[in-house]
Amino acid sequence: MSERNAIRTYLKSLSRYLAPLSDEEANEVVREIESHIFDVIDSQEMAGQAADITQILARLGPPRELAEQYVSHLRTGTPPPEGFGAIASVRKGLSKMFYYGLAVFGFGIGLALFALAFVNLLVPNGVAIWSSADGNSVVIGLMQHPITSEQPDSLRGFWISPVALIMGYLILLTTHKVLGFIRQTKSEPRYV
């Protein structure tokens, strides 16, 4: 039997034993196991070893026992079968992406508000807030001709600086606290 057929047969048998689960849950488990199998194959080949499919499948155990562990995990909350990092590594990658994306967004907005406050101090009435499209959107920006600009739908003045500083500080503080909370919860062991 070819390697691909052996994997396909194993996964098909596993799928039959996952019948107590919903189709969506069963498909996710099968995808996780398939991903794990191919991750092990890739890691063995990258290490210069020949991938032994029979041995990899034997380490997973009989499809019936593996399916029972997953069904028990999903139905009663028992710990999942050990050794499966495929889905966890994807979640880890997504959580890193979320973490750094949140950091860039939060700190970027906070620092931009600080810059806006200082520009408003350097160029009085140079920063304005416009409302457009019947108040459905708000634009904050620098005016090209701050002294000669007399636009009725714009708000300008010294008050923008303290408001921008306070908002920037609150956004930076909130971002810092949220990132600290994420770091703290990532270190706690949890079952997927």
Secondary structure, 3 states (H helix, E strand, C coil): CCHHHHHHHHHHHHHHHCCCCCHHHHHHHHHHHHHHHHHHHHHHHHCCCCCCHHHHHHHHCCHHHHHHHHHHHHHHCCCCCCCCCHHHHHHHHHHHHHHHHHHHHHHHHHHHHHHHHHHHHHCCCCEEEEEECCCCEEEEEECCCCCCCCCCCEEECCCHHHHHHHHHHHHHHHHHHHHHHHHHHHHCCCCC
